[in-house]
Amino acid sequence: MTGWFEKLQQQIVSTQVWRSLFRHGYPDTDINRALVMFTNVILHLHPVRVKRGALKIRYTWCLGGLTFFMFIILTITGVFLMFYYVPDTRRAYNDIKDLQYVVYMGNLMRDMHRWAAHAMVFLVWLHMTRVFLTGSYKPPREFNWVVGVVLLVLTLILSWTGYLLPWDQLALWAITVGAKMAEATPVIGVAGPFGLQMGMRPDNDIRFMLLGGTVVGQSALLRFYVLHCVGLPLIAAFFMAVHFWRIRKDGFSGPL
């Protein structure tokens, strides 16, 4: 009976279908255990060997992991909100009110999205502060520090682009102030240093590109919606993958 079972098992393992799914043997040796880590998409983000002390959650509270968790919550709740929100200036405000008072669990989803966004900004700042104070930006992790700074900027821009979507007075004037600041950007802003010398005009500078016009209107709402829901999350996800990959290559700098 045992021989028949082993023969059947050997026939299954030797098939092309099996070898296309599992490209390593049973993880009973160091080589096979390493192959399991190298060939698994999920486990590939995790180092083959990790020091026991590096996995302890102490004073740092796993701030990077909590930040990623907030990103996951934002993605899930954001997809839910997209079912009920239309980026149209004639109905955007009413869609938000409907989410708050009419749609079942809409208020919960919107509040989770908003507070997760606040929490992500707060956690990113704490994470960066911890990395700086513990010197974890030093070689060989200097490249990952730069990637972290890019992620910090992306997080702030994500929050800013989401600010316009409720289309209320607070959002309108907040984006107006931000657009005026963009107008003063050196070289690519018409009001910034060297802007006029570089040929910038009110209809071709960075503010115009951002708003899709010279005022905050329908074009601005649509652009901010696409940036907030598609463009920036995809860019952030790419840099997060690079960030995790570098952590794997450089090793953990200390406890989680």
URMOBEL-V799687 format. One line per field, one symbol per residue. burial: I if it has 9 or more other C-alpha atoms within 8 Angstrom, else O. A space follows every 50 residues. Layout:
# URMOBEL-V799687
burial = ???
This chain:
# URMOBEL-V799687
burial = OOOOOOOOOOOOOOOOOIIOOOOOOOIOOOOIIIIIIIOOOOIIIOIOOI OOOIIOIOOIOIIIOIIOOIIOIIOOIIOIIOOOIOIIIOIIIOIIIIII OOIOOIIOIIOIIOOIIOIIIOIIIIIIOIIIOOOIIOOOIIOIIOIIOI IIOIIIOIIIIIIIIIIOOOIIOIIIOOIIOIIIIIIIIIIIIOIIOOOI OIOIIIIIIIIIIIOIIOIIIIIIIIIIIOIIIOOIOOIIOIIIIIIIOO IIOOII
